[in-house]
Amino acid sequence: MRVDDIRGQLRRHGVSGISTLRKPELVKTLVKTLRSSGAGRRSSGPAGRAKATKASGARQPASSRTAPGRAKAAPAKRTIAARTSTGTAGRTAARTSTGTTGRSATSARKAAARKAAPRKAATSGTAAATRRAAGGGAVRTGRSTSRSVRSSQLITSLQDRPERPGRSLVTTNHDVIRRWARQRGAKPATISGTDRAGRAGVLTFNIPGYRESSRIREITWDEWFHTFDLRRLNLIYQEQMRDGRQSNFFRTESPDREDG
């Protein structure tokens, strides 16, 4: 029997003061109560009724003696039922609310991740470059767009920064190119003998101590960018090596011919 059932039995027999008793004590009390009530039934009859009358001092019907116990037991049952119902309803509502909220939050996160994925992909690669044409920073594409351009991080403005040291970068933004050259003391230049139709041919930079050659001829930025834009070139470069040191690596690339 459960504790509540034992207490109900005791209340029906008119036993009070049992709310603080534990189950072993309740069992002992119930056994004593049942034994005493059984003895009363065995001594029923004239003698039994006479003894009951003497003990109580007044004759009372059996129904009147047990009525208070029954009257007390009924509200107790209703109270237990109410507590059980309330507790079950509360736990059910809590589980339902928590489950619904959790599923809603998970769905919202998944939706946000799906929306963020295209934006993240748009920060690099050729497709992203064609969509981000602001400030002359869009990558130029064509039939011979190199794998290096597709795998490099697109830099479209002075505010863009490499994702990590050693990252390969690509840009067509004039301000970004000027800043990169200025930080290295590099001057715009071309290779002598490659001039075509009155314009510079192969574009390069004259960086002190890096790729020095007697064929390098310095030119103005206007000449350099005129050829750079006319030939639709991209500049592939690095800001830093993987160990964090400054990198002087650069290469111009043509989408119509892989080597710029």
C-alpha positions as CSV (number, residue, x, y, z in Angstrom):
1,M,0.0,0.0,0.0
2,R,1.1,3.5,-0.7
3,V,1.5,6.0,2.2
4,D,-1.5,8.0,1.1
5,D,-3.6,4.8,1.1
6,I,-2.5,3.9,4.6
7,R,-3.3,7.4,5.9
8,G,-6.7,7.2,4.2
9,Q,-7.4,3.9,6.0
10,L,-6.4,5.4,9.4
11,R,-8.5,8.5,8.8
12,R,-11.5,6.3,8.0
13,H,-11.0,4.6,11.4
14,G,-10.9,8.1,13.1
15,V,-7.1,8.2,13.7
16,S,-5.6,11.6,13.7
17,G,-2.1,13.1,14.1
18,I,-0.7,10.9,11.4
19,S,0.4,13.6,8.8
20,T,4.0,13.6,10.1
21,L,4.5,9.8,10.5
22,R,6.6,7.8,8.1
23,K,5.5,4.7,6.4
24,P,6.8,2.2,8.9
25,E,5.1,4.1,11.8
26,L,1.9,4.4,9.7
27,V,1.9,0.6,9.1
28,K,2.3,-0.2,12.8
29,T,-0.5,2.3,13.6
30,L,-2.8,0.8,11.0
31,V,-2.1,-2.8,12.3
32,K,-2.9,-1.8,15.8
33,T,-6.1,0.0,14.6
34,L,-7.3,-2.9,12.6
35,R,-6.6,-5.3,15.5
36,S,-8.5,-3.2,17.9
37,S,-11.4,-2.7,15.5
38,G,-11.5,-6.5,14.8
39,A,-11.7,-7.2,18.6
40,G,-14.7,-4.8,18.7
41,R,-16.5,-6.7,16.0
42,R,-15.9,-10.1,17.7
43,S,-17.4,-8.7,20.9
44,S,-20.5,-7.3,19.2
45,G,-23.9,-8.1,20.7
46,P,-25.5,-7.1,23.9
47,A,-22.3,-7.5,25.9
48,G,-20.3,-5.6,23.4
49,R,-22.7,-2.8,23.2
50,A,-22.9,-2.6,26.9
51,K,-19.1,-2.3,27.2
52,A,-19.1,0.4,24.6
53,T,-21.8,2.3,26.4
54,K,-19.9,2.2,29.7
55,A,-16.6,3.3,28.1
56,S,-18.2,6.2,26.3
57,G,-20.6,7.3,29.0
58,A,-23.4,7.6,26.5
59,R,-25.0,5.4,23.9
60,Q,-24.0,6.3,20.3
61,P,-24.9,4.5,17.2
62,A,-22.1,2.9,15.3
63,S,-22.9,5.1,12.3
64,S,-22.4,8.3,14.4
65,R,-19.0,7.1,15.7
66,T,-17.6,6.4,12.3
67,A,-19.2,9.4,10.6
68,P,-16.5,11.9,11.7
69,G,-13.8,9.7,10.3
70,R,-15.6,9.3,7.0
71,A,-16.3,13.0,6.9
72,K,-12.6,13.7,7.4
73,A,-11.5,11.1,4.9
74,A,-13.5,12.5,2.0
75,P,-11.8,15.9,1.9
76,A,-8.5,14.2,2.2
77,K,-9.2,12.1,-0.9
78,R,-10.3,15.2,-2.8
79,T,-7.2,17.1,-1.6
80,I,-4.8,14.3,-2.7
81,A,-6.6,14.0,-6.0
82,A,-6.4,17.8,-6.5
83,R,-2.7,17.8,-5.7
84,T,-2.1,14.8,-8.0
85,S,-4.1,16.5,-10.8
86,T,-2.3,19.8,-10.3
87,G,1.1,18.3,-10.2
88,T,0.5,16.1,-13.3
89,A,-0.9,19.0,-15.2
90,G,1.9,21.3,-14.2
91,R,4.6,18.8,-15.2
92,T,2.8,18.1,-18.5
93,A,2.5,21.8,-19.2
94,A,6.2,22.4,-18.2
95,R,7.4,19.5,-20.5
96,T,5.2,20.7,-23.3
97,S,6.3,24.3,-22.9
98,T,10.0,23.4,-22.6
99,G,9.8,21.0,-25.6
100,T,8.0,23.6,-27.7
101,T,10.4,26.3,-26.8
102,G,13.4,24.1,-27.4
103,R,12.2,23.0,-30.8
104,S,11.3,26.6,-31.7
105,A,14.8,27.8,-30.6
106,T,16.5,25.0,-32.6
107,S,14.4,25.8,-35.7
108,A,15.3,29.5,-35.4
109,R,19.0,28.7,-35.1
110,K,18.9,26.4,-38.1
111,A,17.1,29.0,-40.2
112,A,19.7,31.6,-39.2
113,A,22.5,29.3,-40.1
114,R,20.9,28.6,-43.5
115,K,20.7,32.4,-44.1
116,A,24.2,33.0,-43.0
117,A,25.8,30.3,-45.1
118,P,25.3,32.1,-48.5
119,R,26.6,35.3,-46.9
120,K,29.7,33.5,-45.7
121,A,30.3,31.9,-49.1
122,A,29.9,35.3,-50.7
123,T,33.1,36.6,-49.0
124,S,35.4,34.6,-51.3
125,G,35.6,32.9,-54.7
126,T,34.8,34.1,-58.2
127,A,31.0,34.1,-57.7
128,A,31.3,36.3,-54.7
129,A,33.6,38.7,-56.5
130,T,31.1,39.3,-59.3
131,R,28.5,40.3,-56.7
132,R,30.7,42.6,-54.7
133,A,31.7,45.3,-57.2
134,A,31.7,48.3,-54.8
135,G,34.8,50.5,-54.7
136,G,36.5,48.9,-57.7
137,G,37.1,45.8,-55.6
138,A,35.3,43.1,-57.7
139,V,37.4,40.3,-59.0
140,R,37.5,40.1,-62.8
141,T,36.5,36.7,-64.2
142,G,36.8,35.1,-67.6
143,R,37.5,31.9,-69.5
144,S,40.9,31.5,-67.9
145,T,40.2,32.5,-64.3
146,S,42.8,30.7,-62.2
147,R,42.3,28.4,-59.3
148,S,44.3,30.8,-57.2
149,V,41.7,33.5,-57.7
150,R,38.8,31.2,-56.8
151,S,40.6,30.1,-53.6
152,S,41.8,33.5,-52.4
153,Q,40.0,35.8,-50.0
154,L,38.5,38.8,-51.7
155,I,39.6,42.2,-50.4
156,T,37.4,45.0,-51.6
157,S,38.3,47.9,-49.3
158,L,40.8,49.2,-46.8
159,Q,38.5,47.9,-44.0
160,D,38.8,44.2,-45.1
161,R,41.4,42.2,-43.2
162,P,42.9,38.7,-43.9
163,E,41.2,35.8,-42.1
164,R,44.5,34.5,-40.9
165,P,48.3,34.9,-41.4
166,G,49.4,33.3,-44.7
167,R,46.0,33.7,-46.3
168,S,46.1,34.2,-50.1
169,L,44.3,37.4,-51.0
170,V,42.9,38.9,-54.2
171,T,41.9,42.5,-55.1
172,T,41.4,45.1,-57.8
173,N,40.9,48.0,-55.4
174,H,43.4,50.8,-56.1
175,D,43.6,52.0,-52.5
176,V,44.3,48.5,-51.2
177,I,47.1,48.0,-53.7
178,R,48.7,51.4,-52.9
179,R,48.6,50.7,-49.2
180,W,50.2,47.2,-49.7
181,A,53.0,48.7,-51.8
182,R,53.6,51.7,-49.4
183,Q,54.0,49.4,-46.4
184,R,56.8,47.6,-48.2
185,G,58.5,50.6,-49.8
186,A,57.5,49.2,-53.2
187,K,57.2,51.3,-56.3
188,P,55.0,50.6,-59.3
189,A,57.0,49.2,-62.2
190,T,57.0,47.2,-65.4
191,I,59.4,44.9,-67.2
192,S,61.5,46.6,-69.9
193,G,60.9,45.3,-73.3
194,T,57.3,44.2,-72.7
195,D,55.7,47.5,-73.6
196,R,52.7,47.3,-76.0
197,A,51.0,50.0,-78.0
198,G,52.5,52.8,-76.0
199,R,51.5,51.3,-72.6
200,A,53.3,49.3,-69.9
201,G,53.6,45.6,-70.5
202,V,54.1,43.2,-67.6
203,L,53.3,44.9,-64.3
204,T,55.4,44.4,-61.2
205,F,56.7,46.3,-58.2
206,N,60.2,47.4,-57.4
207,I,60.7,46.2,-53.8
208,P,64.1,46.9,-52.3
209,G,65.9,43.6,-51.7
210,Y,63.1,41.5,-53.3
211,R,63.2,40.2,-56.9
212,E,65.7,42.8,-58.0
213,S,66.4,42.9,-61.7
214,S,68.0,45.3,-64.2
215,R,64.9,44.9,-66.3
216,I,62.6,46.4,-63.8
217,R,61.6,49.9,-64.8
218,E,59.7,52.1,-62.4
219,I,56.5,53.9,-63.7
220,T,53.9,56.2,-62.3
221,W,50.8,54.9,-60.5
222,D,48.6,56.3,-63.2
223,E,50.5,54.3,-65.8
224,W,50.4,51.2,-63.6
225,F,46.6,51.4,-63.0
226,H,45.9,52.3,-66.6
227,T,47.4,49.0,-67.7
228,F,46.0,47.1,-64.7
229,D,42.4,48.2,-65.5
230,L,42.7,48.0,-69.3
231,R,43.9,44.4,-69.2
232,R,41.3,43.6,-66.5
233,L,43.9,42.2,-64.2
234,N,43.6,40.9,-60.6
235,L,46.3,41.2,-57.9
236,I,46.9,38.0,-55.9
237,Y,49.1,38.8,-52.8
238,Q,49.8,38.1,-49.2
239,E,49.9,40.5,-46.2
240,Q,51.7,38.0,-43.9
241,M,53.4,34.7,-44.0
242,R,52.0,31.8,-41.8
243,D,54.5,32.7,-39.1
244,G,53.2,36.3,-38.9
245,R,56.2,37.9,-40.7
246,Q,55.5,40.4,-43.5
247,S,55.1,38.8,-46.9
248,N,56.2,40.4,-50.2
249,F,54.5,37.8,-52.4
250,F,52.3,39.1,-55.3
251,R,51.2,38.1,-58.7
252,T,49.0,39.7,-61.4
253,E,46.5,37.5,-63.0
254,S,44.4,37.9,-66.2
255,P,41.0,36.2,-66.5
256,D,41.6,36.0,-70.2
257,R,45.1,34.6,-69.9
258,E,46.1,33.0,-66.6
259,D,49.5,34.8,-66.4
260,G,49.1,38.5,-66.0
